[in-house]
Amino acid sequence: MNTAIMVVLVMTGVGLIFGLILAFANKAFAIEVNPLIEIVEEALPKGQCGACGYAGCAAYAEAVVLDPDVPPNLCIPGKKPVADEVAEITGKKSAEVEPQVAQIRCNSGIAESTKKYNYVGIEDCIAASLVQGGPKGCQYGCMGFGTCAANCPFDALSMGENGLPIVDQKKCTGCGKCASVCPKHVIAMSPIGEPVSVLCNSKDKGAAAKKVCSVACIGCGACKKSCPYDAITVENNLAVVDGKICLEKCNNPICLEKCPTGAIVPLTEDAKKASVVIKEAAAKAKAEKAAQAAQAKKEEK
Amino acid sequence: MEYFTLFMGAVVVNNFVLTKFLGLCIFFGVSKNLSASAGMGIAVTAVMVMSSALAWLIYNFILLPFGLTFMTTAVFVLLIASFVQLLEMVIKKYSPALYNMWGIYLLLIATNCIVLSIPLINVESSYGFLYSLVNAVGSGLGFALAIVLMASCREKLRLADVPKPLEGIGIAFIIAGMLALSFLGFSGMIG
């Protein structure tokens, strides 16, 4: 009996002491949380994609409220409405959000590429890339196992029949999650409405690139020379189009005609039409030239 | 030398996870990726050392003199649970960076058997204060070693072709068994 009372007393005492200590500590170490953080977090899309550069929506909300240097327009999936809302809540100046979409910088489907070997492992790009850099002939190209599509938080990517992912421009928020999981870094974020792009990621020299893929960029620089706006740069045997310059200045993409392999691809409807016109004009000019030459030869005779 | 033997013994020979099978819930719960498991290992070690020190003081200065040693387990449970809570508050207040790293693990540890077992073993074997601390550090690092090994295996496993019925936790148990088997090789080496 005595022991039982003892036990009850001691446990009550100990529990009381620890409880009091905790209660006191709760007051002493209380942290004032800015209520704005929660409001900002509510306003964010909660894709937890990390495109803002923070660990998640909550981390960005905290940063944007507490740090005056963090701009309110970092949420790319949220686009302008969210940026405006966050700006209003935090009292910061709203700025333009550059709308972006994912772009698969490889146009080499099953028909256009060669195969190194037959891969029979897990259907996952990261797994496949561990085996000699993947089964594709080109070590820079899209392997087509759809890791990007599986990781898209907004369901904007699907795998096409030719083994390349298709971006649903309406669903894509430009968060860049797919680009971060792609072991080949073949996905780039590009401005919405970019008229043309080099859909190739190969840094191999011309002949080597051409050997494994019929639509590879061989880094010849013909497009660069033809571009009047300096929108194209060639580095490591790979031409890259600065979509912003194209979008702002160019409405006559002559680079499309100059590319010997067709690695530059028109992306918008306008660019596709323009490319047809340019190609027709070029074919006409060529035919005329040939006719002229034939005539000159005739006359010489 | 005595301390070193105790330390090595706690790390590998008497590894708490792999030879005594304590702390298995966090061992399986947090060993899915390497960085999280390393964080967990460090958090467990730190909490173990601090709670061992506290428990030793309480045992030797309160429970023992008043003849309440039969209540050791109950008191230690209370002590560790509240201490971890307190630690969480203090870290949250003074080091938000550390809290971001540890915070989620701390509450998982609060009621874990592995943290409770060290102070209990310390007092049962009537270790001195320093001896208790060395034992706690060793056991904590042993836990960290085990969970990091496990996480490395499971990270590799993600790419392996596991039979359907064994996917996930099933294969994890098999791996743990194999790790335990290999740690059996250390038994009898020290103490």
Interface residues (C-beta under 8 A of the other chain):
Chain A: M6 V7 V10 M11 V14 G15 F18 G19 I21 L22 A25 N26 F29 A30 I31 G121 I122 D124 I126 A127 L130
Chain B: L68 M71 A74 V75 L78 L79 S82 Q85 L86 M89 V90 K92 K93 L159 D161
